[in-house]
Amino acid sequence: MKEETEAIKEMKNEEQNVEEIVDSEDKLVQEDSQRKKKKRSNKKKKKSEKPEDINIVKELLSLIIYIGIVVVLCYLINHFVGCRSRVDGNSMNPTLQDGDSLWVDKLAYTIGDPKRFDIIIFNYDADTTYVKRIIGLPGETVRIDQAGNIYINEQLLVENYGAEPILPTNLGRANQPILLGEDEYFVLGDNRNHSQDSRWSDVGNVSRDDIVGKARFRIYPFSSFGRVK
């Protein structure tokens, strides 16, 4: 009987050991499964985070490149294609008014030459530009008589841009023939008796190198938007 009892006990101990081993294996399996799940979730997080980081960098780079392109284009347009210029004063009345905003074509004279009656913007000094109308061309002689008539090479110039006849007191140095050089232009304001232009020595003949461009359009005020003639 004792031997049977001891055998039964041994069998129960063995069963208990087996159950403990199975339980420990189950725990190990569960722990391993949990570790794998964590690894997978971490990988997913890393995978989801990396593309976001890359996208942000790409967006920043594309934004920087875009801004750089815009800056370069603005520079090229402003220096080589055209620019805005604001009329200050009444010397070009009635064609242009004080405060008008103009679009100046800088390419106009790159492949062509300034023409008579073009309205141009030119540098008066390092800080100031003037807007006037071309009257005399290179190589020509310009003279204005006491009646305000303009002569080109002693031939009467037929034009109707002047707001009024030039008064005898406003002939300036043009009361005597003015010979223009190979790259010089004689300019007048349309408001002939209220314009500082080539008749006066402080302006004088305008060099081709000082011409910024041709006034093409009036872009402001909007009520007067259109081509400048």
C-alpha positions as CSV (number, residue, x, y, z in Angstrom):
1,M,0.0,0.0,0.0
2,K,2.8,2.4,0.9
3,E,4.5,1.7,-2.4
4,E,1.2,2.4,-4.3
5,T,0.8,5.7,-2.3
6,E,4.3,6.7,-3.1
7,A,3.9,5.9,-6.8
8,I,0.7,7.9,-6.9
9,K,2.5,10.9,-5.3
10,E,5.3,10.6,-7.8
11,M,2.8,10.5,-10.6
12,K,1.0,13.6,-9.2
13,N,4.4,15.4,-8.9
14,E,5.3,14.6,-12.4
15,E,1.9,15.8,-13.7
16,Q,2.4,19.0,-11.7
17,N,5.9,19.5,-13.1
18,V,4.5,18.9,-16.6
19,E,1.8,21.5,-16.0
20,E,4.3,24.0,-14.7
21,I,6.5,23.4,-17.7
22,V,3.6,23.9,-20.1
23,D,2.6,27.0,-18.2
24,S,6.1,28.4,-18.4
25,E,6.2,27.6,-22.1
26,D,2.9,29.3,-22.7
27,K,4.2,32.3,-20.8
28,L,7.3,32.3,-23.0
29,V,5.2,32.0,-26.1
30,Q,3.0,34.9,-25.0
31,E,5.9,37.0,-24.1
32,D,7.6,36.3,-27.4
33,S,4.3,37.1,-29.2
34,Q,4.1,40.4,-27.3
35,R,7.7,41.3,-28.1
36,K,7.0,40.6,-31.8
37,K,3.9,42.7,-31.7
38,K,5.9,45.6,-30.1
39,K,8.6,45.3,-32.7
40,R,6.0,45.3,-35.5
41,S,4.3,48.4,-34.0
42,N,7.6,50.1,-33.6
43,K,8.6,49.4,-37.2
44,K,5.2,50.8,-38.3
45,K,5.8,53.9,-36.3
46,K,9.3,54.3,-37.7
47,K,8.0,53.7,-41.2
48,S,5.2,56.2,-40.8
49,E,7.6,58.8,-39.2
50,K,10.4,58.6,-41.8
51,P,8.2,59.5,-44.8
52,E,6.7,62.4,-42.9
53,D,10.2,63.7,-42.0
54,I,11.3,63.3,-45.6
55,N,8.2,65.1,-46.9
56,I,8.8,68.1,-44.6
57,V,12.4,68.4,-45.8
58,K,11.3,68.1,-49.5
59,E,8.6,70.7,-48.9
60,L,11.1,73.1,-47.3
61,L,13.6,72.6,-50.1
62,S,10.9,73.1,-52.8
63,L,9.8,76.3,-51.0
64,I,13.3,77.6,-50.9
65,I,13.9,76.8,-54.6
66,Y,10.5,78.4,-55.5
67,I,11.4,81.6,-53.6
68,G,14.8,81.7,-55.2
69,I,13.4,81.3,-58.7
70,V,10.9,84.1,-58.0
71,V,13.6,86.4,-56.7
72,V,15.8,85.7,-59.7
73,L,12.9,86.3,-62.2
74,C,12.0,89.5,-60.5
75,Y,15.6,90.7,-60.7
76,L,15.9,89.8,-64.4
77,I,12.5,91.4,-65.2
78,N,13.3,94.6,-63.3
79,H,16.8,95.0,-64.7
80,F,16.4,93.7,-68.3
81,V,12.7,93.5,-69.3
82,G,10.8,96.3,-67.7
83,C,9.9,98.3,-64.6
84,R,7.4,100.6,-63.1
85,S,7.9,104.4,-63.1
86,R,5.8,107.0,-61.4
87,V,5.2,110.4,-62.9
88,D,6.1,113.2,-60.5
89,G,4.9,116.7,-61.7
90,N,3.0,118.2,-64.6
91,S,5.7,118.5,-67.3
92,M,4.0,115.9,-69.5
93,N,0.4,117.3,-69.3
94,P,-2.0,116.6,-70.9
95,T,-0.5,113.3,-72.0
96,L,0.5,112.1,-68.6
97,Q,-0.7,113.3,-65.2
98,D,1.1,113.8,-61.9
99,G,0.9,110.4,-60.0
100,D,0.5,108.2,-63.1
101,S,2.2,104.8,-62.9
102,L,3.8,103.7,-66.1
103,W,5.2,100.4,-67.3
104,V,8.6,101.0,-68.9
105,D,9.8,98.7,-71.6
106,K,13.6,98.2,-71.2
107,L,13.8,95.8,-74.2
108,A,12.4,98.3,-76.6
109,Y,15.8,99.8,-77.5
110,T,17.8,96.6,-77.2
111,I,17.1,95.6,-80.8
112,G,15.8,99.0,-82.1
113,D,16.6,102.7,-81.8
114,P,14.6,105.4,-80.1
115,K,12.2,107.1,-82.5
116,R,10.9,110.6,-82.7
117,F,8.0,111.3,-80.4
118,D,8.7,108.2,-78.2
119,I,8.0,108.9,-74.6
120,I,11.1,107.8,-72.7
121,I,12.4,107.5,-69.2
122,F,16.0,108.6,-68.7
123,N,18.4,109.1,-65.9
124,Y,18.8,112.7,-64.9
125,D,21.3,111.9,-62.1
126,A,22.1,108.9,-59.9
127,D,18.8,109.2,-57.9
128,T,16.4,110.8,-60.4
129,T,14.7,109.8,-63.7
130,Y,12.8,112.1,-66.0
131,V,10.0,111.3,-68.4
132,K,10.0,113.3,-71.7
133,R,9.2,113.0,-75.4
134,I,11.9,112.6,-78.0
135,I,12.0,115.5,-80.5
136,G,15.5,115.5,-82.0
137,L,17.5,112.4,-83.1
138,P,21.2,111.8,-83.3
139,G,23.1,113.9,-85.9
140,E,20.2,116.4,-86.3
141,T,20.1,120.1,-85.6
142,V,17.2,121.4,-83.4
143,R,16.1,125.0,-83.2
144,I,13.0,126.8,-81.8
145,D,12.0,130.2,-83.1
146,Q,10.3,133.1,-81.3
147,A,6.9,131.9,-82.3
148,G,7.5,128.5,-80.6
149,N,8.0,126.6,-83.9
150,I,10.4,123.7,-83.8
151,Y,12.8,123.1,-86.7
152,I,14.7,119.9,-87.4
153,N,17.6,120.6,-89.8
154,E,15.9,123.9,-90.5
155,Q,12.8,122.1,-91.6
156,L,9.5,122.9,-89.7
157,L,8.5,120.0,-87.5
158,V,4.8,119.2,-87.8
159,E,3.5,117.9,-84.5
160,N,0.6,118.5,-82.0
161,Y,1.9,117.1,-78.7
162,G,2.5,120.5,-77.1
163,A,-0.1,121.7,-74.7
164,E,0.5,125.2,-76.0
165,P,3.0,127.2,-78.1
166,I,6.4,127.7,-76.5
167,L,6.8,131.2,-75.2
168,P,9.8,133.3,-76.2
169,T,11.0,133.3,-72.6
170,N,11.1,129.5,-72.6
171,L,13.3,128.9,-75.7
172,G,16.3,128.3,-73.5
173,R,19.5,127.3,-75.4
174,A,17.3,126.1,-78.3
175,N,17.0,129.7,-79.6
176,Q,20.2,128.8,-81.4
177,P,20.7,125.6,-83.4
178,I,21.7,122.7,-81.3
179,L,23.7,119.9,-83.0
180,L,23.1,116.5,-81.6
181,G,25.9,113.9,-81.3
182,E,25.9,110.4,-82.6
183,D,24.2,109.0,-79.5
184,E,22.3,112.1,-78.3
185,Y,18.6,113.0,-78.3
186,F,16.7,116.3,-77.8
187,V,13.7,115.9,-75.5
188,L,10.8,118.1,-74.5
189,G,7.9,117.8,-72.1
190,D,4.5,118.0,-73.6
191,N,3.7,120.9,-71.2
192,R,6.2,123.0,-73.0
193,N,6.1,126.1,-70.9
194,H,6.4,124.1,-67.6
195,S,9.0,121.5,-68.3
196,Q,12.7,121.2,-67.5
197,D,14.1,119.5,-70.5
198,S,16.8,119.7,-73.2
199,R,16.2,123.4,-73.7
200,W,18.0,123.9,-70.3
201,S,21.7,123.2,-69.8
202,D,21.2,121.3,-66.5
203,V,19.4,118.6,-68.6
204,G,20.8,119.2,-72.0
205,N,21.1,116.5,-74.7
206,V,20.2,113.0,-73.5
207,S,22.7,110.3,-74.1
208,R,21.6,106.9,-75.4
209,D,23.3,105.3,-72.4
210,D,21.1,107.3,-70.0
211,I,17.8,106.1,-71.5
212,V,16.1,103.5,-69.2
213,G,13.4,102.5,-71.6
214,K,10.2,103.4,-73.4
215,A,7.0,104.2,-71.6
216,R,4.5,101.7,-73.0
217,F,1.5,101.6,-70.7
218,R,-0.2,103.6,-68.0
219,I,-1.1,101.0,-65.4
220,Y,-2.5,103.4,-62.8
221,P,-5.0,105.0,-62.3
222,F,-7.1,102.1,-63.6
223,S,-9.5,104.6,-65.1
224,S,-6.8,105.7,-67.5
225,F,-5.2,102.3,-68.1
226,G,-3.9,101.8,-71.6
227,R,-1.2,102.5,-74.1
228,V,0.9,105.6,-73.8
229,K,0.9,107.6,-77.1
